[in-house]
Amino acid sequence: MDEYKEGELIIYKNGDSYEIGKIKRLTPSGAYVWYSEGETAAKTPYAAMHKLINAHAIKYTRLGGDSGETLA
């Protein structure tokens, strides 16, 4: 849990599929992550989440209903 931050982009491995997500909220057992432009976040186990090393290269996202604001 300590390795992730709210607002951070991650990759979620779901079987043979991968999705980019944006962390909404951290909990001891997993994070709530936005995977679409809607406001609903899905609880995702930390074991299935992977940090994006080059996330700084992604300047804008609409995940979680953002209006395209610049990522920190």
N, C-alpha and C positions, 0 to 999 in steps of 0.2 A: 504493500500500500504506500509506503514512504517514497517509492521511486516514481510515483505518478502525481500529477497536479491537476486540479480542476481547470478546464479550458484547454487541456493538452490534447493533441491529435494522437490517435493510436490505430493500430491495425488489429482487427479481430479475426481470429482463425476459427471458422465454423466448418469442421470437416475438411472438405477440399476447397471450400470457398473462403475468400478474404474480403473484409469490408473495412473502409476507413470510418472511424468514429471520433467524436469529440466528447471528452469526459465532462459530464454535468456535475456529478457529486460522487465522492469517495465514501465507502463504508468498509468495515473490517472484513467483510466476506466478498466484496466485489465492488465494481463501480457502476453507476448509472451513466449510460453512454448514449448520445444521440447518433443515429445512423441515417437520419433523413432530415428534410427541411422542417418537419413537424416538431411539436414541442414534447412529444412522448420520448422518454429515454428508457432503454432496456437495461436491466441488471445483467452485468457481464462479469464472469469470474476472472480474477487476475491471471489465472493460469492460461486463459485463452487470449489475453491481451499482450501486445508487443509494442514497444516504443518505436516511434518513427525517428530515426537518427537525423534525417534531413528535413524534419517538419518545418524548420525555419524557412524553407524554400516555398512553402505554401502560404501565400499572403492573405487570401480571402477564403471564406467558407460560408455556406448557408446552413450548415448543420445546426439543428436545434432552433431553427427559425431566425438565425442571425441575418441581419440585413447586409451582409457582405462586409462587415467591419474588418479592419486589419487585425490579424492575430498578433499576440504579444510574443 
